[in-house]
Amino acid sequence: MKIRVDDLQEFKLKALQWASPFDVVCCLDSNNFNDRYSKFDFLLAAGVQDELIVSNGLGFSALEKFREKHPGWMTGFFTYDLKNEVEVLSSANADGLGFPDLYFFVPKHLIVVSGGQVDIISAASQQIAGEIASQQPALQVIHDDIQLNSRFTREEYIDTVGKVKEHINRGDIYVTNFCQEFFAENAKIDPLKIFFKLNSISPNPFSAFFRLKDKYILTASPERFLAKRDDKLISQPIKGTSKRYSDPADDELSKKKLRGHPKEQQENVMIVDLVRNDLTRSAVPGTVQTEELFGIYSFNQVHQMISTVVCDKDQCISDVHAIRNTFPMGSMTGAPKVSAMRLMEHYERSKRGVYSGAIGYFSPDGDFDFGVVIRTLLYNETAKYLSFQVGSAITFHADPEKEYEECLLKAQAILEALGQHLSFPLP
């Protein structure tokens, strides 16, 4: 059922508020970014016809069968720890959230907004349209005081970056993504209202709200992991970050410095090479190419350096296997990939789980699109455990203090959404 609405932004808010009581909800919002690879502006899936939940190390093979069974619309997420299925690795760090390794579902109700048109796909589409229209969005964020803690003090983080650089000096790795967790226990929040605020502060092209019963993913991600359009695979790794400024001249200077910074370019090109290598496993020989190198894109809090790598997909490779061949995304691992992941398991103090994973959809025409789970707040409502992680790329030229500052910069939108101001290291 196609309907016309006068105010699309208001409709999106009302639609998500309507869907939020369902036990399982996935909302994907591109926030009107002009992306030639985007399929729609907004997708909302609610209610479960069928679902796949895996926590036993057999996620990709189970998803392969589930996708064969359900070739239509499907949404879900991959956690970073599926790396243990792809490579001989393990995850033994602290985990206060308890997400499954992989979750996908076929929705009962689907709403797609594209080109200003709203399409409600449901046996109850007329009823849903009326219920959404009657919603009265309440945007005020109400939550108890949140006491944030960190797995690393500033000094511990800087010391650990120094140890990681020793591995780089020895040639064990070239680049890695070192992540740290900020968390709160006994935290009570309204996830929907926090997402509304986060999405207004930081409206990014891979923003998402995902509810899996008592577990929530609230993401303001700017990064595409992997998409398929017809027979083409697209990956857009981000490596390189600089601060936004209110003064236009200062802001433009920040962009220029990012574009020409040797360390940022070094990070980016190493990950581009890694992604190119990953894509060759699924590509028609000779078709892998870098469509754009060192592109500078501006978001509300930061400028980012983004490159685009594409290829023609080998028709002998299934869509799920193509995702497996590139997972986890190079921007969140490092190079060489396995060595970097193994080292980060040693030096990091939290299980990444959903963070550094991917969230997105498969569509009936065979396309898919998954964003990287970064700039993301995760919440277990039953355990009252709230968590977000931030990371930065460590290379030979990395300055540990500046890398710590970059982590705080990346956390800025989440902190603001929570009413926190973290301009100094936690004790």
C-alpha positions in Angstrom: 0.0 0.0 0.0 1.5 3.3 -1.1 0.5 6.5 0.8 1.3 10.2 0.6 2.5 12.1 3.6 3.0 15.9 3.9 6.0 15.7 6.3 8.3 12.7 5.8 10.5 13.5 8.8 7.5 13.6 11.1 6.2 10.3 9.5 9.5 8.6 10.2 9.4 9.6 13.9 5.8 8.5 14.2 6.4 5.2 12.4 9.3 4.2 14.6 7.3 5.2 17.7 4.5 3.0 16.4 6.9 0.0 15.8 8.9 0.3 19.0 6.6 -1.8 21.3 7.2 -4.9 19.0 9.7 -7.4 20.5 11.8 -7.1 17.3 12.3 -3.9 15.3 14.8 -2.8 12.8 14.9 0.8 11.5 17.5 1.9 8.9 17.7 5.6 8.2 19.9 7.2 5.6 19.0 10.7 6.8 18.7 11.9 3.2 22.4 11.6 2.4 23.0 11.8 -1.3 24.5 8.4 -1.9 24.4 6.9 -5.4 24.4 3.4 -3.8 21.5 3.9 -1.4 18.3 1.9 -2.2 15.9 3.9 0.0 15.7 6.8 2.4 14.2 4.8 5.3 13.3 1.2 6.1 11.3 0.0 9.1 10.8 -3.7 9.8 8.6 -4.8 12.7 7.3 -8.1 14.0 8.6 -11.6 13.2 7.4 -14.1 10.6 10.6 -16.2 11.0 13.9 -15.6 12.7 17.5 -16.9 12.9 19.4 -16.6 16.1 22.9 -18.1 16.3 25.5 -18.2 19.1 27.3 -21.4 18.3 29.9 -20.5 15.8 27.9 -21.6 12.7 26.4 -18.3 11.8 27.3 -17.9 8.2 26.3 -21.4 7.2 23.0 -21.1 9.1 22.3 -17.7 7.4 23.0 -19.3 4.0 20.2 -21.8 4.5 17.9 -19.2 6.1 18.4 -16.9 3.1 17.6 -19.7 0.6 14.4 -20.3 2.6 13.4 -16.6 2.6 14.5 -14.8 -0.6 12.5 -11.6 0.2 13.1 -8.8 2.7 15.2 -9.7 5.7 17.1 -7.5 8.2 19.6 -8.3 10.9 23.1 -8.0 12.3 26.5 -9.7 12.4 28.6 -9.3 15.5 32.4 -8.8 15.2 32.9 -12.1 17.0 31.9 -14.1 13.9 35.6 -13.6 13.1 36.1 -16.7 15.2 34.1 -18.7 12.6 36.0 -17.2 9.7 39.5 -17.6 11.2 41.1 -19.6 14.0 40.4 -16.9 16.7 38.6 -16.6 20.0 36.9 -14.0 22.2 37.4 -14.1 25.9 37.1 -10.5 27.1 34.3 -9.1 29.3 30.8 -8.9 27.8 28.0 -7.2 29.7 25.5 -7.2 26.9 24.9 -10.8 25.8 23.9 -10.3 22.1 23.9 -13.4 20.0 26.6 -13.8 17.3 24.1 -13.3 14.5 20.4 -12.4 14.3 18.2 -12.0 11.2 14.4 -11.9 10.9 11.7 -11.8 8.2 9.4 -9.0 9.2 5.6 -9.2 9.5 5.4 -5.5 8.6 7.7 -3.4 6.4 7.7 0.3 5.7 9.9 1.7 2.9 10.4 5.4 2.2 12.0 6.2 -1.1 11.9 9.3 -3.3 9.3 10.9 -1.1 6.9 7.9 -1.4 5.9 5.7 1.5 5.2 2.0 0.9 3.6 -0.1 3.7 4.0 -3.8 3.0 1.7 -5.7 5.4 -1.5 -7.6 5.5 -2.7 -4.8 7.9 -1.4 -1.9 5.9 -4.5 0.3 6.1 -4.7 -0.2 9.9 -1.0 0.5 10.3 -1.3 3.8 8.3 -4.0 4.9 10.6 -2.2 3.9 13.8 1.0 5.8 12.6 -1.0 8.9 11.8 -2.5 9.0 15.3 0.9 8.8 17.0 2.0 11.8 19.1 5.9 11.7 19.2 7.3 12.6 22.6 10.9 13.7 22.0 11.9 14.7 25.5 14.7 12.4 26.7 14.2 11.2 30.3 16.7 9.0 32.0 18.3 8.5 35.4 21.8 9.9 36.1 24.3 7.7 34.2 27.7 7.0 35.8 30.1 6.2 33.0 33.1 4.1 33.6 36.0 3.2 31.3 38.0 0.0 30.8 41.1 2.2 30.4 42.3 5.3 32.1 43.9 7.8 29.8 47.4 6.8 31.0 46.6 3.1 30.5 45.3 3.7 27.0 48.5 5.7 26.0 50.7 3.0 27.5 48.9 0.3 25.6 49.1 2.2 22.3 52.9 2.3 23.0 52.9 -1.5 23.3 50.9 -1.9 20.1 53.4 0.3 18.3 56.2 -2.0 19.5 54.5 -4.8 17.5 54.4 -2.5 14.5 58.1 -1.7 14.9 58.8 -5.4 14.9 56.8 -6.0 11.8 54.1 -8.1 13.4 51.4 -5.8 12.0 51.3 -2.6 9.9 48.1 -1.0 11.2 45.4 -2.0 13.7 42.2 -0.6 15.2 42.5 -0.4 19.0 39.2 0.0 20.8 38.1 0.9 24.3 34.8 0.6 26.1 32.9 3.1 28.1 30.0 1.6 30.1 27.5 2.1 32.8 25.9 -0.4 35.2 22.4 -0.1 36.7 21.6 2.3 33.8 18.0 3.1 33.0 17.3 4.8 29.7 14.5 5.0 27.2 16.2 3.6 24.1 13.8 5.1 21.6 14.1 8.6 22.9 17.8 8.3 23.2 17.9 7.2 19.5 15.7 10.1 18.4 18.2 12.5 20.1 21.3 10.7 18.8 19.9 10.8 15.3 19.1 14.5 15.5 22.6 15.3 16.8 24.4 13.0 14.4 22.2 12.2 11.4 24.5 9.8 9.5 23.8 7.6 6.4 23.8 4.3 8.3 21.9 5.2 11.4 19.9 2.4 12.9 17.6 1.5 15.7 17.4 -2.3 16.4 15.4 -3.9 19.1 15.9 -7.6 19.9 13.6 -8.0 22.9 15.5 -6.6 25.8 18.6 -5.7 23.8 19.0 -2.5 21.8 21.4 -1.1 19.1 21.3 2.7 18.6 23.7 3.6 15.9 24.8 6.8 14.1 27.2 5.1 11.8 28.7 6.9 8.7 30.3 3.8 7.2 29.2 1.2 4.6 30.7 -2.2 5.1 29.5 -4.0 2.0 26.6 -3.6 -0.4 25.5 -5.4 -3.6 23.8 -3.6 -6.4 22.9 -6.0 -9.3 26.1 -7.9 -9.8 28.4 -5.2 -8.2 29.9 -5.3 -4.7 30.7 -2.0 -3.0 32.8 -1.5 0.1 33.6 2.0 1.5 36.1 1.9 4.3 36.7 4.9 6.6 40.1 5.7 7.8 41.0 9.3 8.7 39.1 11.7 11.0 39.3 15.4 11.7 37.2 17.8 13.8 34.4 20.0 12.6 34.6 23.7 13.4 31.8 26.3 13.5 34.0 28.9 11.7 33.8 28.0 7.9 37.5 28.9 7.3 38.7 26.7 10.2 36.4 23.9 9.1 37.7 24.1 5.5 41.3 24.1 6.8 40.5 21.0 8.9 39.3 19.2 5.7 42.4 20.2 3.8 44.7 19.0 6.6 42.9 15.7 6.7 43.1 15.2 2.9 46.9 15.8 2.9 47.9 14.2 6.2 50.5 11.5 5.6 49.4 9.4 8.6 45.7 9.5 7.6 46.5 8.6 4.0 48.8 5.8 5.2 46.0 4.4 7.3 43.5 4.7 4.5 45.6 3.2 1.7 46.6 0.2 3.8 42.9 -0.6 4.5 42.0 -0.1 0.9 44.6 -2.6 0.0 43.2 -5.0 2.5 39.6 -4.5 1.2 40.8 -5.0 -2.4 42.4 -8.3 -1.3 39.2 -9.4 0.5 37.0 -8.6 -2.5 39.2 -10.7 -4.8 37.8 -13.8 -3.1 34.3 -13.0 -4.5 35.1 -11.1 -7.6 35.2 -11.8 -11.3 39.0 -11.9 -11.9 40.4 -8.5 -12.9 37.3 -6.4 -11.8 38.4 -5.2 -8.4 39.1 -1.4 -8.6 39.4 1.6 -6.3 36.5 3.8 -7.5 37.5 6.7 -5.2 40.6 7.1 -3.0 40.8 9.6 -0.1 37.4 11.1 -0.5 36.6 13.7 2.2 33.0 13.6 3.5 31.6 15.9 6.2 29.2 14.8 9.0 27.9 16.8 11.9 30.8 16.1 14.4 33.7 15.1 12.1 35.2 15.0 8.6 36.0 11.5 7.4 38.3 10.1 4.7 36.4 7.5 2.8 37.5 5.4 -0.1 35.3 3.2 -2.4 36.4 -0.2 -3.6 34.2 -2.1 -6.1 34.1 -5.3 -8.1 31.9 -7.5 -10.2 30.6 -10.5 -8.1 31.5 -14.0 -9.3 28.1 -15.6 -9.9 29.4 -18.9 -8.4 29.7 -17.1 -5.0 26.6 -16.7 -2.9 25.7 -13.3 -1.4 26.2 -14.7 2.2 29.6 -16.2 1.2 30.6 -12.8 -0.3 29.9 -11.2 3.0 31.8 -13.9 4.8 34.8 -13.4 2.5 35.2 -9.8 3.6 34.2 -10.1 7.3 35.1 -8.5 9.6 35.6 -5.2 7.7 39.2 -4.1 7.3 38.6 -0.7 8.8 37.9 -2.3 12.1 40.6 -4.9 12.1 44.0 -3.9 10.6 46.7 -5.5 8.5 47.6 -8.2 8.3 44.1 -8.9 9.3 44.4 -12.1 11.4 47.4 -10.9 13.3 45.8 -7.6 14.0 42.6 -9.2 15.3 44.6 -11.6 17.5 46.6 -8.8 19.0 43.6 -6.7 19.7 41.9 -9.6 21.6 45.0 -9.5 23.8 45.2 -5.8 24.4 41.5 -4.8 24.5 39.5 -5.3 27.7 36.0 -5.8 26.3 34.4 -8.2 23.9 33.4 -6.2 20.9 30.2 -8.1 20.2 27.9 -6.0 18.0 30.4 -3.1 17.9 32.6 -3.5 14.8 30.0 -5.8 13.4 27.4 -4.9 10.7 23.7 -4.2 10.5 21.5 -4.0 7.4 19.2 -5.9 5.0 18.7 -8.3 2.1 16.1 -7.3 -0.4 13.9 -9.4 -2.8 15.8 -8.3 -5.9 19.0 -9.8 -4.6 20.6 -6.6 -3.4 21.9 -6.1 0.1 23.5 -3.3 2.2 25.3 -3.4 5.6 26.7 -0.6 7.6 29.5 -0.8 10.1 28.4 -0.7 13.7 30.4 2.2 15.0 29.3 5.5 16.8 26.9 3.1 18.5 25.2 2.8 21.9 24.3 -0.7 23.0 21.9 -1.5 25.9 20.7 -4.6 27.7 17.6 -3.5 29.5 17.3 -6.5 31.7 20.9 -6.3 32.9 20.7 -2.5 32.9 24.1 -2.5 31.2 24.9 0.3 28.8 28.0 0.4 26.6 29.7 2.1 23.7 33.1 1.6 22.3 35.4 3.8 20.3 38.6 3.1 18.5 41.3 4.6 16.4 43.9 3.3 13.9 47.4 2.8 15.3 50.2 3.0 12.8 54.0 3.6 13.0 53.4 7.3 13.1 50.5 7.3 15.6 50.7 9.8 18.5 49.1 8.0 21.5 47.7 11.2 23.0 46.1 12.3 19.8 44.6 8.9 19.3 43.0 9.1 22.7 41.6 12.5 21.8 40.3 11.1 18.5 38.4 8.4 20.5 36.7 11.1 22.6 35.9 13.1 19.5 34.2 10.0 18.0 32.2 9.6 21.2 31.0 13.2 21.2 27.5 12.6 19.8 26.7 9.6 22.1 27.9 11.6 25.1 25.6 14.5 24.1 22.7 12.2 23.6 23.2 10.8 27.1 23.7 14.3 28.6 27.3 13.6 29.4 30.3 15.8 28.9 33.5 13.9 28.8 36.3 16.4 28.0 38.7 14.8 30.5 39.8 11.2 31.2 37.7 9.1 33.5 39.3 8.0 36.7 
